[in-house]
Amino acid sequence: MLYSLHVKNLALIKEQEIEFTDGLNVLTGETGAGKSVLIGSVNLALGSKADKDLIRTGADYALVELTFFVDNEKTKKKIQEMDLPVEEDGTVILSRKIMDGRSICKVGGENVTVRQLRELGELLINIHGQNDNQTLLQRKKHLDILDSFAGKSVQEEKKKLKEVWSLHEEIKEKLEETDMDEATRKREQDLAAFELEEIENAELKEGEDEELETKYRRMANSLKITEAAGEARELLFGDEGGSASDAISSALQRLIQVSSYDESVKEVSDQLGDIDNLMTDLGHSLSAYLSDLEFDDEDYNATEERLDLINHLKDKYGKSIEAILEYADEKQKQLDILSNLEEEREKLRKKLDETKEEAKKLCAKISDIRKKNAKTLAMQMKQALIDLNFLDVQFRIDVIPNEDHITAGGYDEVIFMISTNPGEDLRPLSEIASGGELSRIMLALKTVFADQDDIASLIFDEIDTGISGVTAWKVSEKLGQLSSSHQIICITHLPQIAAMYDRHFLIKKGLSDSRTITSISSLSDEESIDELGRMLGAGEVTDAVRQNAREMRTKALETKA
């Protein structure tokens, strides 16, 4: 569950800390008080697009921090598989610091990407905003909803289908590529043969280019190297006297002459003797190196020509010798195909038919799974809709196969069919549902799915759009029912829903240091009665209005009990 939300310097919020509870957390307030900022802050912490304009004027940054408590072992395991930290007690802390031009995302103090935040958010909380209702009007969404309800049984078959259909499309592409007349075939064959021969004649060896480049670089710079090494040898071992070697030898002789007079002098002369021996070895090494630097023009030209050939092949066939050799293998395969084109195409056609037939069988299996689950989902949806004051509702999910339209996800079209009035035929949901009906249908879906997923927290942003009266009570009852097994955070304008609270928060605007701020406070039961009275629309909250609000709260508590 979401334990707390900490917001700082975001829009009109200076700094707020909100601690949520189990059950139903209700947030109310006047229109424009800043309720949307609250949902926006949660979305930001979960990786939605950040805009620098959200930073409170005069502040350098905005900060949003969410603290979750995870007690579901399956969810814990998924988080750990993402290599993200979970405290021993199940605490997971997400934070996002938004600055001008960038943001810093963290989980448990460790830096993460925005993508990781989104993936983690999908495991911890489900946010339903006002715009989500419109997705119910999209038929593709109906297919996604049904497949989500079917779960592993359909996902495993869809995975198999995706692999088969990917192979089918690959074969189909090869068949199209090899569809050519005789003249084109001959031209392609000659080109492949020419390129293959050019590569084979080069007799390339892996790593050869690096060795040649090292050798060529040394040969091309040999004059500079020879001059430097020669000068070094002259300074150390010059024949005209005054060299370092001569100086060391002379010094050694002088010390040897007096070493018998003092043991300490002998130690120094021994050390100098070691240096004299090293100088002799160094002289031999320098002479040998200078001797090796000698090369003839033929060797230099041959190396240059070989490198030119290799680089020419790199320009045509690949960035490295390994890539060129791989290209040659592909050309050999292409040449084999072109040499026996009709035979190869016949094999491809046969494989294409086989993969299509296999895909059809998988599509049929997936369709059967969908039809079975469609009946179950439709039955559960109907009951949930009746609970939400659709008194004579009919709900059906049509799964319509189309073998001529196979995709990686199957060949079905899924349509939600509904009738909300007695005597009316069922029609597609997109043709008849009003705004208020869509809100209730979405809530019914959330209720049905609540027992299937492992997400403990649900946020509803104004689920009450377009409803009132008895229907509002039915929605309130459904939220109360759902809150017995899930943490619900609900922004509402309706007192019927607000009365069902386990914790009630008030969002309001005010002034601080002559600046507008949005504040969020937890209400006591008496304060909540006053807020319910305001929501009843009576203007002044009189004793009679309070009594009405108390009766509404009592009814809500009885329903929850």
C-alpha positions, -999 to 999 in steps of 0.1 A, spaced: 0 0 0 10 37 -4 20 48 31 29 84 25 33 111 -2 58 139 3 56 169 -21 78 200 -21 79 231 -44 54 216 -69 30 241 -85 10 257 -57 22 232 -31 51 246 -9 56 214 11 31 187 22 33 153 38 3 130 36 0 97 54 -26 74 39 -43 45 56 -57 11 47 -92 11 32 -108 41 15 -89 74 16 -112 102 3 -99 136 -9 -124 165 -13 -123 202 -18 -136 231 -38 -132 231 -76 -98 245 -84 -83 238 -50 -55 217 -65 -68 181 -64 -53 175 -99 -19 185 -86 -20 157 -61 -27 130 -87 -1 147 -109 25 145 -82 20 108 -78 22 104 -116 55 124 -117 70 101 -90 61 71 -111 78 84 -142 54 106 -162 67 135 -183 82 163 -161 79 199 -170 101 226 -155 70 249 -153 57 226 -125 85 239 -102 71 264 -77 80 300 -87 112 310 -69 123 274 -61 153 257 -77 136 223 -78 105 202 -71 105 170 -51 80 142 -49 85 111 -27 63 81 -23 67 55 5 51 21 -2 48 -9 21 49 -42 2 38 -74 20 30 -94 -11 58 -119 -16 52 -122 -54 55 -84 -58 86 -83 -36 102 -110 -58 94 -90 -90 109 -59 -76 141 -78 -66 142 -93 -101 143 -57 -114 175 -54 -92 158 -26 -71 161 -24 -33 133 -34 -9 138 -30 29 135 -60 51 102 -47 65 89 -43 29 94 -6 26 100 8 -9 108 45 -13 105 62 -47 116 98 -52 120 122 -81 137 156 -80 128 178 -109 151 206 -119 154 229 -150 162 206 -179 166 173 -160 153 151 -132 169 127 -107 150 94 -100 158 72 -70 145 40 -55 157 33 -19 184 60 -24 198 44 -56 196 62 -89 173 47 -115 160 56 -149 125 70 -156 117 37 -173 125 17 -142 103 40 -122 74 33 -145 79 -4 -144 80 -3 -106 49 19 -105 30 -7 -125 37 -33 -97 27 -10 -68 -3 11 -78 -30 15 -104 -41 50 -113 -75 56 -129 -80 91 -143 -109 108 -160 -95 102 -195 -92 64 -189 -130 60 -194 -126 69 -231 -103 39 -236 -134 17 -232 -147 31 -265 -117 16 -284 -123 -20 -295 -86 -28 -294 -88 -21 -257 -116 -47 -253 -92 -73 -266 -65 -62 -242 -89 -63 -212 -101 -98 -221 -66 -111 -225 -56 -96 -192 -86 -113 -176 -76 -147 -192 -41 -143 -178 -13 -169 -182 -35 -193 -202 -37 -170 -231 -4 -153 -227 16 -185 -231 -2 -194 -263 2 -158 -276 40 -161 -270 41 -193 -291 20 -176 -318 43 -146 -319 74 -168 -325 56 -188 -353 42 -157 -370 75 -139 -368 91 -169 -387 62 -168 -411 68 -131 -419 105 -137 -423 99 -166 -448 74 -144 -466 100 -116 -469 126 -141 -483 100 -154 -509 94 -118 -520 131 -111 -523 137 -142 -545 108 -134 -568 127 -124 -600 129 -132 -637 158 -151 -653 178 -120 -663 176 -106 -628 186 -139 -613 216 -141 -636 226 -106 -627 223 -112 -590 242 -145 -593 271 -129 -612 273 -100 -587 274 -124 -558 300 -146 -575 322 -116 -582 320 -103 -546 327 -137 -532 357 -142 -555 371 -108 -546 370 -116 -509 383 -152 -513 412 -140 -535 423 -117 -507 429 -147 -484 421 -126 -453 431 -137 -418 415 -124 -386 437 -99 -369 459 -95 -399 449 -58 -404 460 -48 -369 494 -65 -373 499 -48 -407 489 -14 -393 514 -16 -365 542 -27 -389 533 0 -414 532 27 -387 566 17 -375 580 16 -411 564 49 -421 580 66 -390 613 48 -391 633 79 -401 621 98 -369 626 67 -348 661 61 -363 672 97 -356 659 96 -320 675 62 -313 708 73 -330 709 105 -310 703 86 -278 731 62 -286 755 91 -294 747 108 -261 752 76 -241 780 59 -261 795 86 -284 830 79 -299 842 115 -296 844 114 -258 823 131 -232 796 104 -235 777 91 -204 793 57 -208 828 72 -208 820 93 -178 807 63 -158 838 42 -168 862 69 -158 844 75 -125 845 37 -118 882 35 -124 889 64 -100 868 48 -72 885 14 -77 919 30 -72 909 43 -37 885 16 -27 911 -3 -6 914 27 17 877 27 28 851 0 28 823 25 21 840 36 -11 841 0 -22 803 -2 -17 798 29 -39 822 16 -66 803 -17 -67 770 1 -73 787 21 -100 800 -11 -115 765 -24 -118 755 8 -136 785 3 -160 773 -32 -168 738 -20 -174 751 7 -198 770 -20 -217 737 -41 -220 718 -9 -230 743 -2 -257 739 -37 -272 701 -33 -271 701 1 -289 725 -12 -316 702 -43 -321 671 -21 -323 687 3 -348 697 -28 -369 662 -41 -369 648 -8 -381 664 -12 -414 640 -23 -442 638 -23 -479 614 -4 -502 598 -36 -514 587 -47 -479 573 -12 -473 554 -11 -506 541 -46 -501 528 -37 -467 511 -6 -480 495 -24 -509 481 -51 -486 466 -25 -462 451 -7 -492 434 -39 -503 421 -47 -469 407 -12 -464 391 -13 -499 373 -45 -489 363 -29 -456 347 0 -474 327 -24 -496 318 -53 -473 323 -45 -436 341 -24 -410 364 -53 -399 379 -85 -414 354 -105 -393 325 -85 -408 340 -91 -443 342 -129 -438 306 -129 -424 295 -111 -456 313 -137 -477 294 -164 -459 261 -147 -466 271 -143 -503 279 -180 -504 244 -188 -491 228 -163 -516 248 -179 -544 236 -214 -534 200 -201 -535 204 -183 -568 220 -214 -584 189 -235 -574 163 -207 -573 131 -226 -581 140 -254 -558 147 -230 -530 115 -210 -536 95 -242 -535 110 -250 -501 101 -215 -489 65 -218 -502 61 -251 -483 75 -237 -451 53 -206 -455 22 -229 -457 34 -249 -427 39 -219 -405 6 -204 -415 -12 -236 -407 6 -238 -374 -4 -201 -367 -40 -209 -375 -41 -237 -350 -26 -215 -323 -51 -187 -332 -80 -212 -328 -67 -223 -295 -63 -187 -283 -98 -179 -296 -113 -208 -276 -95 -196 -245 -109 -161 -251 -145 -173 -257 -144 -193 -224 -131 -163 -204 -154 -139 -222 -184 -157 -207 -169 -156 -172 -159 -120 -175 -193 -110 -189 -211 -127 -161 -190 -110 -135 -193 -77 -152 -231 -80 -153 -232 -86 -116 -208 -57 -109 -230 -34 -131 -262 -44 -113 -244 -35 -80 -237 -1 -96 -274 6 -103 -277 -8 -138 -310 -24 -129 -318 -43 -161 -284 -45 -177 -273 -71 -202 -236 -75 -209 -219 -98 -235 -184 -101 -249 -183 -111 -285 -152 -129 -297 -152 -128 -336 -126 -149 -354 -113 -138 -388 -89 -164 -404 -81 -139 -432 -66 -115 -406 -40 -133 -387 -16 -112 -365 10 -120 -339 -18 -116 -313 -43 -139 -330 -72 -134 -354 -100 -123 -331 -119 -91 -328 -134 -85 -293 -164 -62 -288 -181 -53 -255 -219 -54 -261 -243 -38 -236 -280 -30 -231 -289 -7 -202 -326 -5 -208 -353 -32 -209 -363 -43 -244 -333 -28 -261 -310 -50 -281 -274 -53 -271 -252 -29 -290 -214 -21 -290 -204 -2 -259 -190 26 -279 -224 34 -295 -246 38 -264 -226 45 -232 -228 80 -217 -201 96 -196 -216 86 -163 -222 50 -175 -186 48 -187 -174 58 -152 -195 30 -136 -185 4 -163 -148 12 -156 -154 9 -119 -171 -25 -125 -140 -36 -144 -117 -24 -117 -138 -44 -92 -137 -76 -112 -100 -73 -118 -91 -64 -82 -91 -100 -70 -69 -111 -99 -39 -88 -97 -14 -82 -69 -16 -44 -69 -26 -33 -34 -33 4 -41 -58 20 -65 -63 57 -72 -96 69 -86 -96 105 -99 -133 117 -100 -149 83 -107 -182 101 -100 -184 119 -133 -220 122 -145 -236 104 -116 -258 114 -86 -286 102 -63 -291 65 -58 -264 57 -84 -239 77 -63 -248 56 -33 -243 24 -53 -208 36 -65 -200 45 -29 -210 10 -17 -189 -6 -45 -158 15 -34 -164 6 2 -166 -31 -8 -134 -28 -29 -116 -10 0 -120 -41 22 -93 -58 1 -74 -29 -14 -62 5 -4 -83 31 -23 -74 67 -28 -104 86 -43 -109 122 -54 -146 130 -54 -172 158 -55 -200 136 -42 -209 135 -5 -223 99 -9 -188 87 -18 -170 109 7 -192 96 35 -177 61 30 -142 73 40 -118 55 63 -97 87 63 -109 120 49 -85 147 35 -95 182 26 -76 201 -2 -79 238 -2 -62 270 -14 -50 297 10 -24 324 14 10 322 29 35 351 28 11 368 4 14 338 -20 -13 313 -30 -6 278 -17 -25 245 -18 -27 226 15 -39 191 23 -51 182 58 -66 151 75 -100 158 89 -114 146 122 -149 131 122 -165 164 132 -145 183 106 -155 157 80 -192 162 89 -188 199 81 -171 191 48 -199 167 39 -223 195 47 -205 218 23 -206 191 -4 -244 187 1 -246 221 -15 -266 238 12 -246 269 13 -243 277 50 -235 246 70 -264 247 96 -272 222 123 -299 207 100 -272 203 73 -249 187 98 -276 163 109 -282 154 73 -244 148 69 -243 127 101 -272 105 88 -253 101 55 -221 91 74 -241 67 96 -256 50 66 -222 46 51 -208 30 83 -238 6 84 -231 -3 47 -194 -9 54 -203 -30 85 
